[in-house]
Amino acid sequence: MIITPMQRAHIAAVLEIERSTSLAPWSDRGFLESIEHHRARVYCDADYVCGFVVYRQTADQAELLNIAIAPGRQGTGCGSRLLRAMIYELCGTIRQLSLEVRVSNFRAIRLYQQHGFIQVGERRGYYPTADEHLREDALVMCREF
Ligand SMILES: CC(C)(COP(=O)(O)OP(=O)(O)OC[C@H]1O[C@@H](n2cnc3c(N)ncnc32)[C@H](O)[C@@H]1OP(=O)(O)O)[C@@H](O)C(=O)NCCC(=O)NCCS
């Protein structure tokens, strides 16, 4: 198992994960821009892409933009390892790492809490839902370094 920079060759597999785990999936363009302008990492088991994380750093602040693990690999520690690798990479260069998460995403909230994130705010109606008339709130979470 290795964590390595995302490359164009990974995008088809990354899109498959994204589409199977997100209600508002990013397009291939979102991932191409991430490769060019942000930091994007994939978690691979031999040639199989198990998951990915995308984040960006501006001065001493960083933001987690996207993280997902293939449905068949969820609950096996991949998300935790990806998050730990990201934190390790950023450690010493940032003061704060922030993210948004759906209020209903208990699994992700639990994961972030385990890695030192605390809730610092809420964004009303931040996310789309399957029902085009309904929006879902986001929690804003932060980890200080
Ligand atoms: C959220 C996500 C990235 C977590 O990755 P994962 O590989 O499944 O998580 P891990 O196996 O590393 O587990 C880490 C922690 O997450 C939580 N967790 C994982 N699976 C869980 C489940 N089925 N129920 C409740 N909590 C769960 C637990 O706190 C777990 O720690 P523990 O094993 O000590 O109990 C993954 O479930 C996912 O891709 N979800 C869909 C996309 C998504 O929601 N992304 C986050 C957007 S903000």
The ligand as a Gaussian input file, in Angstrom:
#p B3LYP/6-31G(d) Opt

LIG

0 1
 C      -15.250000       9.211000       5.545000
 C      -14.263000       8.233000       4.929000
 C      -13.194000       9.008000       4.134000
 C      -13.555000       7.467000       6.091000
 O      -12.598000       6.588000       5.525000
 P      -12.528000       5.044000       5.998000
 O      -11.360000       4.438000       5.323000
 O      -13.857000       4.431000       5.769000
 O      -12.283000       5.227000       7.566000
 P      -11.302000       4.351000       8.482000
 O      -11.499000       2.896000       8.191000
 O       -9.915000       4.902000       8.355000
 O      -11.886000       4.653000       9.909000
 C      -11.506000       5.797000      10.605000
 C      -12.594000       6.201000      11.546000
 O      -13.735000       6.635000      10.814000
 C      -14.911000       6.274000      11.527000
 N      -15.645000       5.246000      10.764000
 C      -15.218000       4.509000       9.694000
 N      -16.191000       3.677000       9.279000
 C      -17.237000       3.905000      10.103000
 C      -18.563000       3.385000      10.178000
 N      -19.004000       2.433000       9.357000
 N      -19.384000       3.882000      11.144000
 C      -18.963000       4.842000      11.992000
 N      -17.728000       5.371000      11.965000
 C      -16.877000       4.911000      11.035000
 C      -14.458000       5.662000      12.817000
 O      -14.300000       6.673000      13.769000
 C      -13.120000       5.096000      12.437000
 O      -12.251000       4.907000      13.510000
 P      -12.201000       3.466000      14.263000
 O      -11.855000       2.483000      13.212000
 O      -11.145000       3.674000      15.301000
 O      -13.565000       3.293000      14.821000
 C      -14.966000       7.176000       4.025000
 O      -15.953000       6.535000       4.764000
 C      -15.561000       7.761000       2.744000
 O      -14.901000       7.772000       1.699000
 N      -16.817000       8.220000       2.820000
 C      -17.489000       8.783000       1.621000
 C      -16.888000      10.096000       1.189000
 C      -16.927000      11.104000       2.324000
 O      -17.867000      11.162000       3.098000
 N      -15.868000      11.931000       2.404000
 C      -15.760000      12.967000       3.416000
 C      -16.250000      14.256000       2.865000
 S      -16.133000      15.562000       4.079000

